[in-house]
Amino acid sequence: MQWLTKKIGIISAIILFVSFSLFAQSENGAVGAAISGILHGKIISAEDSSPLVGATVTVNNTSLGASTDTAGIFIIKNMPAGVYSLTASMLGYQQKIIGSVHVNSQEIGLLTIALSPSPVQANPVVITATKHEQSLEDAPVSMSIVNAQMLEARNTISVDDALRYVPGVNLMQSQVNIRGSSGYSRGVGSRVLLLIDGLPMLTGDTGEITFEAIPVFQIDRIEVVKGAGSALYGSSALGGVINVITKEIPEHPITRWRVYSGVYDAPSFSQWKWSSKTRAFNGEFFSHAQRFGDMSVVLSGSRIFDDGYRENDWLRRYDGYAKVKYDLSPFQSIAVSTNLFYQYHGDFIWWKSLNDALRPDPSQENFSVTAFRTNTNFLFKNFINDEWYYEVKGVWVTGNWHEDSLRVREANASRSNVVNGEIQVNYTPNAYTVWTYGIAGNFDNVASDLFGTHSGFGGAAYAQDELKISEALTTTLGARFDIQQIEGLNSNQQVNPKLGVTYALDPQTHLRASIGRGFRAPSIGELYVATNVSSSSIAIVPSTDLRPEHSWTYEIGGTHVLLPNLSADVSLFQSDFSDLIEAGVEMDSARNSPVVRFRNVTQARIQGIETNFHSELLDHMFLLDVNYTYNWPYDIGQKTILRFRPRHIASVNASYEYQEFTFGSDFRFISRVDAIDENLVRLAPIIDGDTRVPIYVNDIRVIANLASFGVPLKASFNVNNLFRYNYVELIGNIAPIRNYVLSVEGAL
């Protein structure tokens, strides 16, 4: 009854705040009903006066904005009479702010905005580091951006594939690891918080990230924050934050589609060949966006089929996405979106042996997993005036999955619900101060034969002050208080402060430093997982005595424009962890058999350096990124290297644009992991499970824009793992072998 009362209380609070938000629109609603006009403009290059296609214009302190068409023209309708400032931006050009734009009841004459090309790619506007818009170079912590063009060029079908080329990030299958914070926890618990449009997207039972459930075709960009983010985002932001930001709905109707088809090469060794059939994969994506007066709608879907290059590693995936946005006035908007994800796939845990690496261990034969997940997001924005802005947002995430075999139907199953709500307020009293503060709450419910039936509840309050002390020096100081509790266990409480400093030494050099505390409460899965029947041959036992993880993260770094066409970003970092949760295999005397159990590691430290060099040559036609990260992951308590953490991560990404063609190459290197779970290899057992090598992978592509040939299409051909290199990301798992992909996309 106590938990039911808490749940009703948080829902009532959210309803109360939403009601207040809608009532507060009366002042701005009256303004919106006043005489309005039309802002009509053109964005050109200051270099040669050519129109810029796809540039964006936003009306500051409103929800109004537009993108330019093929002639560089933009139109913003229904603007209340008044005086505004605009921000115009485009990738590769310097952002420009235009003040004192007068709007009345008439359409003003064509407003021409000239953007100057940036010597190197202009710093984009980001929001994740401080929960408000700022230039990337002004962020007090290290960040990386993956934009929609990168996703399309690499024919990305799942977000985790895109993250493999982000500096400081590596993955073990679908588990993401930022600067060595995560290691591998067997799909239960994540030290990186995934957000979609600022809303948490971790599952309620295992607390993991389901990258496949993110609608890739609707992504505008992915912002990756490195280091503890708990001062703003709370639990699970221990090692970093990944914020997937979806595309804005355009002013004009547009239908987009992409189809692709590919095949896997033959295995490198004859003894690995397990099928005489050519293993193939294919998929389709589509979306349609349209505006109806003050309401805009986008619908999209995808279908992905993959035979798999390994036995019992096939999949069938379907995804549907819908978003409706309604502009209550130029200062207020409501957006509701939902995503449905269904996947049915074979369950390959580890190989039979190195000599038979593409077949599963006999204990896993004929196992499959069926998953259905949904997330529904709500967002209300209100620009009260030039000083005050707030938003009310919430997300409901559901999960329903089960594991089947020929012997047992639904051998393991789980159903979960997670509700997160948040109210965020931004106050900008002057040009030197930005206050950000808010409250958040969450409720989890899990019913599972793996984890039992449990509920959890949490709440938080946070505040942050960004103060511009001088034109060069800015400080960011904030803290968040969290309380999390699982029914029947003690509550976990934590205050997480942070301090960030940025200093513009000169226009070409920006320095940063930060310190922050992070924490992560154990997931229901880590606490209660218990199974004797699964596709793995090792039982997993509960660990209800787990304590929350804690960390302190320190960083100093900076960006510098070395030459007009070359920039560098360098950072030194250290993370000190206590009570780090790691999964391990041990002998259970009562069972007289090996079991998997989660334990708190007493103390660990990760130190390192990260560098990124970005160059643009030949009038921005040739782009080159060179990234390198060094990690020293040390278990201070055990005086050993932390498991599943590589010391060296490097990548080289290049692209060259020649007329209608773009040629690209991605190379990544990950050093051989020093330490793995030797008990897992010995006791599972995983035959040849200790076999691992450094990772060298090269992908290449060519993209042809066929519009100049009279065909409104874009075609690309990708070869992944060009040199047919065999490696493992996770013990007992050969990573994808060489494959070839042809894709075609278009828009109407």
N, C-alpha and C positions, 0 to 999 in steps of 0.2 A: 504494500500500500504506500509506503514511503517513496518508493521509486516511481510509482504511478503519479503521486502528487508532484514530484519533481518534474516529471515529463510534462504533465498538464501545465505546470507553472512556466516552463520555458516556452512552450507553444503559445500560452496566453501572452507572455511578454513580447514575443515576436509579433503576434497579431496586434497588440497594443501599439507597438512602435510603427508598424506598417500603417495602422489607422491614423496615427499622428502625422506620419509622412504625407499621406494623401490629403489630410486636412490642411497641412501646411502649404499645399500647392495653391491655396486660394489667393495669396498675395501675388505669386508669380503667374498664376492662371489669369488674374486680371490683367497683368502686363501682356501675357500672350494674347489676350483677346483685344488688346489695343491695336491701333493702326499698325500694319506691318508692311514690309517691303521685300524686295528681292535683291540679293547681292549677286552680281554677275561679273565674273573675272576670267583672266587668262594668266597662266603661269608659263614663263619662257626661260630659256637659258640666258644668263647674262653674257655668256661667251659669244654666242652667234644668233641670239634671238629666236632660236628654234623652239617650238612648243614642247613642253614636258608632259608626257603621257603617264598617268598614274600618280601624279603628285597629289598630296593631300593638303587640305585647308581646314583648319578648325577655328571656330569662333570661341575665343577664350572665355572661360567661366559660363559656358552654355553646353548643351548637348548637340549643338549644330555643327555640321561639317560636310565636306564633299570631296570627291576625287575628280581629277581632270580627265576629259575624254581624249580621243585621238587627235583633237585639234588643240589640246591644252586648255580647254574651257571648263569652268566649273560654275554651277548655279546653286545658290542656297536660298530657299524660299521661306516664307512665313517668318521673317525676322522682325520682331517688334522694333518700332522706331526708337532710335537711340544711337549712342556712340560706342563702338566696339574696337577691340584689338584682335588681330588675326595671327595665326601661326601657320606658315607654309613650309612644307618639308618634302624631301624626296631623297631616297638612298643615293649617295654619291654627290649630294649637293649640301651646301651649308644651310642650316635652318634659318628662317627669317621671320621676324615679328614685325607686323605692320600695325601701328597704333592710330587712334583717332579716325576710324572709318565711320562716317556718318550714314545712317540708314533712315529713310523716311518712307512715306506711303508709295513712292514711285520707285521704279527700277533704276538704280544708279547706273551711270555710264560704265563701260567696260573698265574694270580695275585690273591693271597689268602689274604682275609681280615677277621680278627677275631674280632667279636664284643663281648664285655663283657656284661653279663646280668646286668640290673640295679636293685639295691636293691628294689626300688619301680619303678613303671612304668615311663620310661624316658619321660622327657618333650618333647612334639612334636614340630616340626617347624611350626610356624604360620606366617601369613602375614597381617592380617587385622588391627592389632593395629597400625602399623607404615607404612603400604604399602610396606614393604619389608620383606624378610625372616629373622626370628630370633627365638631363643628358647623361649618357653612359659614363662619360668622363667625370661627372660630378658624383657618381655613386661612391659611398665610402667603403664598399666591399668589392671583391672581384666578381665580375659577371661575364657571361658569354651569351651570345645571341645566335639562334638558328632561325633563319627567315624562311618564308614560303618558297622562295626561289630555290634554296638549297634542298628543301624537301622534294620539290618537283624534279630537280635535276638528277637526284639519286634514286628516283622512283621509290620513295619511302612508303612502305605500307604499314609500318608500326613505329611509334615514336622512339622506342629504344634503339632502332637502327640509326636514327639521326643523331642520337647522343654519343655514339661511338667516336665521333670526330670532334667532340667538344673538349678543349684543353682541360686536363685534370680529371677527366671522367673516363671510367672504364666499366664494362658490364660483364657479369658472369651469367650468361644467358639473359634473362630479363631482370636480374637484380642489379640496380645501379649503384655505383660506388664513386663518390666524389671525394677526391684527395685522400683516399684510403680509409674513409670513415666507416664503411659498411662491411667489407669482407663478403661472406656468404652465410645466410641464415636459413637456407633450405626453404625459401619462399614464405617465411613467417616473420613479419616485422620488417619495417623499412626505416632507416635512419635519414632518408631523404623524403621530404614532404612534396607530394605532387598536387598541384593546383590546376584547375581549369577556370580561367578568368577570375583568378583569385580565390576560388572555392576549393576546399580540401577534397581529394578524390581517393583516399585510402579505403580499402575494404574493411568492413566491420569485424569480421572474424579473424583473419590472419594479419590485418594491418599492413598489407602489401600493396604494391602498385600493379594495376592491370593495364599495361601500356596498350594492349590490343583494343581496349574499349574506347580509346580516344579517337574521335573522327578526324583522321589525318587530312582529309580533303578540305576541312574547314579551318585549318590552322593558319593564322597570320604570322605568328612567330613563337618561339620558345625562349623564355628567359631563364637562365641557370644562375642561381646565386650560390656561391661557394663559401662554406663555413656555417657556423651555427646561426640559425634564423629564428630561434625560439623567442627572442625579445619582441617580435611582431607576430609570429605564426604559431608559437606554442609547441606542443609535443610533436615528435617525429621530424622536426626541422633541425635535428641534432647535427647533421652533416651538410645540410644545404637545402635549397628549395628549387623545384622545377615548376615554373608557371607557364602553362600552355594557354596562349591568348588567341581566341578565335577571331575570324574575320568580321569586320563591320559589314552590314548589309548595304550594298550600293544604292545610289539614287535611281539608276535605270535597271530594268529587268535584265537578268543574265542567266543563261543556262550553261553549265560547264560539265564536261565529262572526260573521263580518261579510261582507256582499256589497256591491259598489258598481258603479255604471255611470255613464258620462259621455260627453259629446260635446264636440268642439272646435267653436268658432264658425267662421264663414267668414273667410277672410283679409281683412285691412283693404283691400287693393287688388285690383282685378280682375285685374291682370297677375300677381299672386301665385297666383291660383287654378290649381291643377294637377290637381284631381280633382273630378268631379261627384258623388262619393259623400260622404256625411256621415262624417267621420272620428270613430270612437268608440273607447272603451276600457272595460274592465270587469275585475273580479277578485273572488276569494273568499279568505277566510282562515278557518281553523278551528283549534281546539285542544281537547284533553281532558286534564285532570289528575286524578290519583287516587292515593290512598295505600293501600298494602297492608301493614299492620303497620308495620315499620320501614323499608319501602321505598316510595318515591314515584316516580311516573312522569308525564311529560307528553309528549304527541305533538301536533304541529301541522304544518300545511302551507298553502301558498298557490298560487294560479294567477293570473297577470296577463297579459292580452292588450291590446295597444295598436296601433291602426292607424297612429298617428303623424300629426301635423299637417303633416309634411314628407314629400316623396317619398323612398322608401327609408330611412325612419326608424321602421319598425314594429318591434315586439318581441313575443316569446312567452317567458314566464318561469315556472318552477316552483321551488318551494322546499319542502323537508321538514326537520323538526327533531324530535329526540327527546332526552330527558334522563331519566336514572335516578339517583336519590339513595338511598343506603342509610345509615341511622343505626346505626353499630356500637355506639354507646352515647350517652348524653346529651352526651358530650364529644367524640365523634368521628363523622365522616361521610365518605363517599366519594361523589362525583358524577361521572358520565360523560355527556357530551352530544355529539351529532353533528349537523351541518347539511349538507344536500345542496342544491346550487344548480345549476340548468340554465337557460341563456338562449340564445335564438336571435334575432338582430336584424339589421336592415339597418345598414349602416355609412355614416353621413352625416358627412363630415369638414368641408367648408365649402360654401357656396352657389355656384351658377352665376354669379350677379351680384346686385347689390342689386335690380335690376329683375325678377329671377327668383329671389327669396331663399329660396323653399321647395323648390327643386330642387337636387340636388347638382351639383357640378362634373362635367363629362362623364367625367373620369378615374376617378370613383368609382362610376359607374353599375353597378348589379347586384352590388355587393359586399355580403357578409353575414359575420357573425361568430357562431360557435357556441362557447359556453363552458360548462364543467362544473367546478365547484369544490366542495371539501369541507373541513370542518374538524372535527376530533375533539378534545375537551377532556377533561382529567382533573384532578380536584381532590380532595385528601385534607386534611381539617382535623383538628387535634387540640388541644384545650384541656387542657394537662397539669395546670395548677392556676391559681390566681388571678393568678400572675405570668407564666407561660410559655404561649405559644401558637405553633404553627407550622403551616405548610401546604406541601404538595408539589403542584406543578401542572405540567402539560404540555399542549402543543397540537401537533397535526399538521395542517398546511394543504397541500392539494394543488390544483394548477391545471392545467387542460387546455383549451386553446382553439386554434381555427384560423380563418383567414379564407378565404372562398371567393369565386369569381367565376364568371361564365358561361364564362370562358376557362380558368381554372386552379382545380382542386380543391386545397384547402389551400395557397393561395398563401403564407401564412405560418402557422406553427404553433408552439406551445410547450407543454411539459409541465414542471411544477416540483413539488418537495416541500420543505417547510420544517418542521423539528421544533424547538420551543422547550421547554426545561425550566427550572424554577426551584424553589428551596427558600427560603422566607421564614420568619424567626423574629421574633416580637415578645416583648419582655421588659419587664414593668412592675413593677419592684421596689417602687415606692411611688406615691403619688398625684401625684408631681411629675416623674416620669421615664418616658419610653417609648422603648425601644431597638428599632430595626427594622434587621435585617441579613439578608443572604442571598447566594446564588450563583445564577448563571444560565448556560445554554449554549444554543447553537443550531447547526443544521446545515442547509445549503441544497444542493439539487441541481437543475440545470436542463438540459434537453435540448431544443434548439430550432433551427430553421433560421434564426431571427432572431438568437439570442444565442449559438449554439454549444452545446457541452456543457461545463458548468463546475460546480464545487462550491465551497462556502464554509463556513467554520467560525468560531465565536466563543465567547467565554466572558467572564464578568464576576463581580465581587464588589462588594457595596455595604454601607454601614453608615450609620445615621442616629440621632441622639440628639435627642429632643424634651424640653427641660428647662423646667419651669415655675419660673422664678426667684422669682416672687411671684404673688399672686392675679391681678395685672393683666398681668404680663410673661412671655412665653413665647418661647424661642428654639428654632430647629430648625437643626441643623448636620449635614451629611452629605456623602458623596462616593461615587463609583462608579468602578471601574477596568474598562475594556472593552478587549478585543483582538478584532479582526475580520480575517479573511484570506480572500481568494479564491485558489483554487488557481492557482499559477504567478505570482502577484503578491506584492509585499511586504505584510507585515501592517500593520494600522493599530492603534495603541495610543493610549488617551486616558484621563486622569483628569479626572473632572468633579465639582467640588465645588459646594456650595450652602450658603447661609445665609439663614434666614428669621426674622423677628421679628414677633410680634403683641403689641399693647398695648391693653388695655381701659381707655380713658380714663374711661369711666363706663358704666353699663348700656346706654346708647343709642349709644355711640361706640366702635368697634373699629378700630384702626389696624394696618397691616401694611407690611412692607418686605422685599424679598428680592433676592438676587443669585445667579445660577447660571450654570454653563457648560454648553453643549450641543455635541453633535457628531453627524454623520451620515456613515457610510461609504457610498460610492457603490454603487448596486445593480448586479447583474450586467447588467441591461438597459442602464443608462447606460454601463457599461464596454465592452460587447461588441456592442451592437445594430448590425446591418449588414443592409441590405435594398435591393434594387433593384426588387423587385416588391411593390407594396402599393397600397392604395386612395388613397394620397397620390401626387402626381406628383414628389415630391422624395425622393431616396435619403437614407438615414441611415447614417452611418459610425461605426466604433468610436472610443472615446476612452479607451484603456487607461491613459493617463497621468493620469487624474483623481486629485486628492487629496481626502481627507475634508473636509467642511465643519465649521467651528467657529463658536461664538457665545458671547457673554456677554450675559445679559439682566438688566436692572435694573428694579426697580419699587417705587414707594411708593403706598399707597392706603389706603382705609378705608371703613367703612360707618357711617351715622349715621341714627338715627330722628328725622326732622325734626318730625313730628307723630304722634299716635297712629295715623294711617292713611296715613303717608307715610314712606318710607325712601329713602335714596340710597346709591349706591356709586360712588366716584370713584377713578381710578388714573392715574398718570403712568408711562410705560414707555419704555425704550430698549433696543434690541438691536443689538449690534455683531457683524457677520458677517465672517469671513475665508474665502477659498477657496470662496465661494458658487458652487454649480453651476447654470448656466443653459444652456438649449438655445438655439442660434442657427442662423440660415441664413447660409451663406457660399458663395462661388464656390470650387470645387475645380479647381485648374489641371490636374491629371492627368486628371480626368474631363471638364473643360471644361463643367461643369454645376453648378447649385446643390446643396448637400448640407446636411443637418442634422447638427450636431456639438455635443456637450456640452463646455463649458469652465468653468474655475474663474474666477469674478470675484474680483479681488484683495481688495477691501474694500468693505463696504457698512454703512450705518447706518439704522435705522428708529426714529424717535421718535414719540410720540403721547400722546394722552389718551383715556380711555374713561370714560363716565358712564352710570349706569343709575338711573332713578327708578321706584319701585314704589309704587302706591297702591291701597288697598282702601276702598271707600266703601259706604254703604247696607248696613251689616251684612254685609260681605264679598260682597255680590251684584254689585258693580261693581268689576272689576279693571282696572288700567291700568299698562302698562310703557312707558317712554320711554327709548330707548337711543341713544347717539351715540358714535362713535369717529372720531378724527382720526389719520391716519398721515402721516408725512413719510418716504417711502422713498428714500434717496439712495445712489447708487453713488459712493463716495468716490474710487475709482480712476479712473473715467471722467468724474467730475464731471457726472453726469446723473441723472435720476430713474430708479429701477428700473422695469423693464417689468412690465406687467400688475398693478400695485398701485393701487387707488383710494385717494384721500386721505380721503374722507368716507364713512362708513357710518352710517346711522340707521334706526331702526324704531320704530313705535308699535303696540302690541298691546293690544287692549281686548276685554273680554267683560262681558256683563250677563246676570244670571240672573233671570228673572221666572217664578215658579211652575214649570210643567213645561218652559219654554223657555229656551234660552241663545242669545244673539246675540253674535257675535264679528266682529272686524275686525282684519286684519293689514296694516300698511303698511310698506314698506321703500324706502329711498333709498340709492343708491350713485352717487357722483359719477363723471363721465366719466374713464376711465383716461387718464393723461397720456401714457404711453409704451407702445408695443407693439413687436413685432418687425417693423420696416419691411422688413427683408430678406425675411422670409417673404412679406409682401404682394407685394413687387416681383418676387421670383425664383420663387415657386411656379408661376405667380402666382395670387394671390387677387384677383379683380376686385372693386373697391370694398371691399377688405378693411380699409382704414383708416377705414371708416364706423363710428362709435360715438357713443353719446349717454349722458347721465345716465340712471339707471334709477329709475323710479317705478312701483311695483307695489302694488296694493291687492287683497287677497282678503277676502271676507266669507263668513259662514256662519250658519245657524240650526240648532239642535239641539233636537229634541223628545223628551222622556222620556215614552213612552206607557204606562208602568206604571200611572199613576194613572187611565188610561182602561180598565184591565183587560187591556192588551196588554203582555206582558213584553218590549218591544222599545224600542230607541232609534234614531231616524231623524235624519239630518242632510242638509242641502243646502248645498253649497259653490259659490261662484262665484269662480274664480281669474282674476287679471288682469282685474278688473272693468271697468276703463276702456279695455281693448283697446289697451294701450300696447305698442308695438313697440320692442324693444331687443336688444342682444347682450350676453351674458356673455363669450363667446369670439369672436374675430374670425371673420367669415364665418358666424355661426350665429345665426339669429333664435331667441330664447328662446320658451318655450311661449306660444301665443296664448290668448285668453280661452277658458275651458272651464267646463262645468257638471257637477257630480258629485252624485249621490244615493246615499246609503249607508244600510244598515240593519244593526243588530247586535243580538245577543241572547245570553243565557246560560241554561243549564239546570242 
